[in-house]
């Protein structure tokens, strides 16, 4: 709007001609000067300048909107953009329909908790025909850790959608729509990302999965700032891919152990070091999402998968439209299954805590290796 031409704003012809004669052609040109500067430059009176500036400002400035109109607009945008239902009733309700289009959704949790299982089920749902509630599209699955299992995917499909998978040729058709890319290094991953933008349109891709981002980066995590900066371009590019393509993009992230010096994730939570009391009973929950705060800000939805007191939970830890909720789940032959759809509303720091009781094979970036 700042570059809108003054001669298209309906000003009186006499004043519009004066603006043009003095090379003040756009709204930005006019509004960058004070009224007294315009009086001197245009050689006109204060009342004429004030009237012209008010008219230009009214046209180029966005109108006020009520909270009600903004809410109605967001509902309309969500309806148009859509969601990919997870078929987990409670979770879909909490997310107002499922995994949203056009933003980044992150799955974070310790190794073996079920992140890849979740991604396999989502891939099947995206390739499912629309008549069965799917998106009837292709999926690009970036398998960084070589964890993708076609056998497990077909097992999940056969158990979840027996009426479809028992139809001749349907299983092969759906499996053929899921395109798997493997990147052995950050350089290969970068090259693949640059090619994906065209593929998203050419191949009618309806879901992009990256499993997992954290595995692309190795080395000592104490150099966390350098690590985050090395992924800065990737974070921006993936976020722009989501906005450009208007499809759901799901990225898995690992966890790392939290050091004593990192007892708080955010600057406003830092306590006085002299007040620190060591409590070994709390260390099982001293796990944090890898990749750091820059990545955390880039994702719109964060789902935390954890194990606590012998039970697995999936938590809606970050969402602009959902309350913080936790749902107990099991992993069955058909994938992740919620034990109940009501969920537990959570408050305080527990929503961001990551427990892994019974899971010792977590990523520890402090040592740069798998445990």
C-alpha positions in Angstrom: 0.0 0.0 0.0 2.9 2.4 0.6 3.8 2.2 -3.1 0.3 3.1 -4.2 0.3 5.9 -6.8 -1.1 9.3 -5.6 -2.8 9.9 -9.0 -4.9 6.8 -8.3 -6.2 8.0 -4.9 -9.0 10.3 -6.0 -7.3 13.6 -4.9 -8.5 16.8 -6.5 -6.8 17.1 -9.8 -5.2 20.4 -9.0 -3.4 19.1 -5.9 -2.6 15.7 -7.6 -0.9 17.6 -10.4 1.2 19.5 -8.0 2.3 16.3 -6.3 3.3 14.9 -9.7 5.2 18.0 -10.7 7.3 17.8 -7.6 8.0 14.1 -8.2 6.0 13.0 -5.1 4.4 10.0 -6.8 3.6 7.4 -4.1 1.9 7.4 -0.7 5.4 6.6 0.8 6.8 9.8 -0.8 4.1 12.0 0.6 3.9 10.5 4.1 7.7 10.5 4.5 7.6 14.3 4.7 6.1 16.5 7.4 3.2 18.8 6.6 5.4 21.9 6.8 7.9 20.2 4.4 5.1 19.5 2.0 3.8 23.1 2.3 7.3 24.4 1.3 7.8 21.9 -1.5 4.3 22.1 -3.0 3.9 25.8 -2.3 0.4 25.4 -1.0 -1.5 26.2 2.2 -1.6 24.2 5.4 -5.3 23.3 5.0 -4.7 21.8 1.5 -1.7 19.8 2.7 -3.6 18.6 5.8 -6.6 17.5 3.7 -4.4 15.7 1.2 -2.3 13.9 3.8 -5.5 12.8 5.7 -7.0 11.5 2.4 -3.8 9.5 1.5 -3.5 8.1 5.0 -7.1 6.9 5.0 -6.6 5.0 1.8 -3.3 3.3 2.5 -3.7 2.6 6.2 -5.4 -0.8 7.0 -8.8 -0.4 8.6 -9.5 -1.2 12.2 -11.0 -4.7 12.8 -13.0 -6.0 15.8 -12.0 -9.1 17.7 -15.2 -10.7 16.3 -14.3 -10.0 12.7 -10.7 -11.4 13.2 -12.2 -14.5 14.8 -14.6 -15.0 11.9 -11.7 -14.4 9.4 -9.5 -17.0 11.1 -12.3 -19.6 11.1 -12.8 -19.0 7.4 -9.0 -19.3 6.7 -8.8 -22.5 8.7 -11.8 -23.9 6.7 -10.1 -23.0 3.5 -6.6 -24.2 4.4 -7.8 -27.4 6.1 -6.3 -30.0 8.4 -5.0 -33.6 8.1 -7.0 -35.6 10.7 -4.8 -37.9 12.7 -7.8 -40.2 13.4 -7.0 -39.8 17.1 -10.3 -38.3 18.2 -9.2 -36.5 21.3 -6.1 -35.1 19.7 -8.0 -34.0 16.5 -10.5 -32.2 18.7 -7.8 -30.4 20.7 -6.1 -29.3 17.4 -9.4 -28.2 15.9 -9.4 -30.8 13.2 -5.9 -32.3 13.1 -2.5 -31.4 11.7 -3.0 -27.9 10.2 -2.0 -27.0 6.7 0.5 -24.2 6.0 2.5 -24.4 9.2 5.2 -26.5 10.9 4.1 -29.3 13.3 6.8 -30.8 15.4 6.9 -34.2 17.1 9.5 -34.3 19.9 10.4 -37.1 22.2 13.0 -39.7 23.2 14.0 -42.5 20.8 11.6 -45.4 20.6 8.6 -43.4 21.9 6.6 -43.6 18.7 7.5 -40.5 16.6 8.2 -42.5 13.4 5.1 -44.6 14.0 3.0 -41.4 14.1 4.6 -40.2 10.8 3.9 -43.5 9.0 0.3 -43.3 10.0 0.1 -39.6 8.8 1.7 -40.6 5.5 -1.0 -43.3 4.9 -3.8 -40.8 5.8 -2.5 -38.2 3.3 -2.3 -40.8 0.6 -5.8 -42.3 1.5 -8.6 -41.6 -1.1 -10.8 -38.6 -0.2 -13.8 -40.9 -0.2 -12.3 -42.5 2.9 -11.3 -39.2 4.6 -7.8 -38.9 3.2 -6.1 -36.2 1.1 -5.7 -38.5 -2.0 -2.2 -37.1 -2.6 1.5 -37.9 -2.6 3.8 -37.7 0.4 7.5 -36.8 0.5 9.1 -38.5 3.4 12.6 -37.4 4.2 14.1 -40.3 6.1 17.2 -38.9 7.7 17.9 -41.8 10.1 16.8 -44.6 7.7 14.0 -45.6 10.1 11.3 -45.7 7.4 9.8 -49.2 7.3 7.6 -50.1 4.3 6.6 -53.3 6.0 5.5 -51.6 9.2 3.7 -48.9 7.1 1.7 -51.6 5.3 0.9 -53.4 8.6 -0.5 -50.1 10.0 -2.5 -49.7 6.8 -3.9 -53.2 6.8 -4.9 -53.0 10.5 -6.3 -49.4 10.3 -8.0 -49.5 6.9 -8.8 -53.2 6.2 -11.7 -52.3 3.8 -9.2 -50.4 1.6 -6.1 -52.6 1.9 -8.0 -55.7 1.0 -9.1 -54.1 -2.3 -6.9 -55.4 -5.0 -4.1 -53.0 -5.9 -5.1 -50.4 -3.4 -2.2 -51.0 -1.0 0.3 -50.9 -3.8 -1.3 -47.7 -5.1 -1.1 -45.9 -1.7 2.5 -47.1 -1.1 3.5 -45.8 -4.6 2.4 -42.3 -3.6 4.8 -42.1 -0.6 8.1 -40.9 -2.0 11.1 -41.6 0.4 14.2 -39.5 0.3 17.3 -40.4 2.3 20.0 -37.8 3.1 23.3 -38.9 4.6 24.5 -35.4 5.3 23.4 -31.9 5.9 24.7 -31.0 2.4 22.5 -33.7 0.8 19.5 -32.6 2.9 20.0 -29.0 1.7 20.1 -30.1 -1.9 17.0 -32.2 -1.5 15.1 -29.3 0.1 15.9 -27.0 -2.8 14.4 -29.5 -5.2 11.3 -30.2 -3.2 9.7 -26.8 -3.8 9.1 -27.6 -7.4 8.1 -31.2 -6.6 5.4 -30.0 -4.2 3.5 -28.6 -7.2 4.4 -31.0 -9.9 3.5 -34.1 -8.0 0.4 -33.0 -6.1 2.2 -33.5 -2.7 -0.2 -33.3 0.2 2.3 -33.9 3.1 6.0 -33.4 3.8 7.6 -35.3 6.6 11.2 -34.7 7.9 12.3 -37.5 10.2 14.4 -36.1 11.9 16.0 -32.7 11.8 18.2 -33.1 14.9 19.9 -36.1 13.4 21.3 -33.9 10.6 23.5 -32.0 13.1 26.4 -33.7 14.9 29.1 -32.5 17.3 29.2 -31.0 20.7 25.9 -29.4 21.7 27.7 -26.9 24.0 28.2 -25.0 20.8 24.5 -24.6 20.6 24.5 -21.2 19.1 26.6 -22.4 16.2 24.4 -25.4 15.8 21.3 -23.2 15.5 22.9 -20.9 13.1 24.0 -23.8 10.9 20.3 -24.6 10.5 19.1 -21.0 10.2 18.6 -21.2 6.5 16.8 -24.6 6.8 14.4 -23.3 9.4 13.5 -20.3 7.3 13.2 -22.4 4.1 11.0 -25.1 5.6 8.7 -22.5 7.2 8.4 -20.7 3.8 7.7 -24.1 2.1 4.7 -24.6 4.5 3.4 -21.1 3.7 4.0 -21.4 0.0 2.5 -24.9 -0.5 -0.3 -24.7 2.1 0.2 -28.4 3.0 1.0 -29.9 6.5 4.7 -30.2 7.2 5.6 -32.5 10.1 9.1 -32.6 11.5 10.4 -34.9 14.2 12.9 -33.7 16.8 14.9 -35.6 19.4 15.7 -34.8 23.0 18.9 -34.2 24.8 19.8 -34.2 28.5 19.5 -30.9 30.2 22.6 -29.7 32.1 22.4 -28.0 35.5 23.3 -24.6 33.9 20.2 -25.1 31.6 17.7 -25.7 34.4 15.5 -23.1 32.7 14.7 -23.0 29.0 14.0 -19.3 28.7 15.8 -16.2 30.0 12.9 -15.0 32.0 12.9 -18.3 34.0 16.5 -18.1 35.1 16.9 -18.4 38.9 19.7 -17.3 41.2 22.5 -19.8 40.9 22.9 -19.7 44.7 19.4 -20.9 45.1 20.0 -24.1 43.1 19.4 -27.3 45.1 20.4 -30.5 43.5 17.6 -33.1 43.4 18.4 -36.3 41.7 14.8 -37.4 41.6 14.1 -34.7 39.0 16.7 -35.7 36.5 14.4 -38.1 34.5 12.4 -35.0 33.4 15.5 -32.9 32.7 15.2 -33.5 29.0 14.7 -30.8 26.5 14.0 -30.7 22.8 17.1 -30.6 20.6 17.9 -27.7 18.1 17.2 -25.0 20.6 15.1 -21.9 21.0 15.3 -20.6 17.4 13.8 -23.8 16.1 11.2 -23.8 18.9 10.0 -20.4 17.7 9.7 -21.6 14.1 7.3 -24.4 14.8 3.6 -23.6 15.2 2.4 -26.8 16.8 4.6 -28.9 19.2 3.5 -32.3 20.2 5.6 -33.9 23.0 5.7 -37.7 23.3 6.9 -39.0 26.6 6.9 -41.9 29.0 6.0 -41.4 32.7 5.1 -43.7 35.5 4.9 -46.7 33.1 2.5 -44.8 30.7 3.1 -43.0 27.4 1.6 -39.6 26.8 1.2 -37.3 23.8 1.0 -33.7 24.9 -0.1 -30.6 23.0 2.7 -28.5 24.4 2.5 -25.5 21.9 -0.4 -24.4 19.9 -2.0 -21.0 19.1 -5.5 -22.5 19.1 -5.4 -25.3 21.7 -5.1 -25.6 25.5 -2.2 -27.6 26.8 -3.5 -31.2 26.9 -2.0 -34.6 27.5 -3.4 -37.9 26.1 -2.3 -41.4 27.3 -1.5 -43.7 24.4 -0.3 -47.1 23.4 1.4 -48.3 20.2 -0.6 -51.2 18.6 -0.5 -53.0 15.3 -2.5 -50.1 13.8 -0.1 -47.5 15.1 -0.6 -45.0 18.0 -3.9 -45.4 19.8 -5.3 -43.1 22.5 -6.5 -44.8 25.7 -9.1 -42.1 26.1 -10.3 -39.1 24.1 -10.9 -36.7 27.1 -7.3 -36.0 27.8 -5.8 -34.2 30.8 -5.6 -30.4 30.8 -2.1 -29.4 32.1 -0.8 -26.3 33.7 2.6 -25.0 34.7 6.0 -26.4 33.6 4.8 -30.0 33.3 3.5 -29.3 29.8 7.1 -28.6 28.5 8.8 -31.3 30.7 9.9 -34.4 28.8 10.0 -37.6 30.7 11.5 -40.9 29.5 11.2 -43.4 32.3 11.9 -46.8 30.9 13.6 -45.3 27.8 17.4 -45.2 28.0 18.2 -44.9 24.3 17.9 -41.1 24.1 20.0 -38.8 22.0 22.6 -37.0 24.2 24.3 -34.2 22.3 26.6 -33.5 25.2 28.5 -36.7 24.2 27.6 -36.5 20.5 26.5 -40.1 20.3 23.5 -42.4 20.8 23.0 -43.9 24.3 
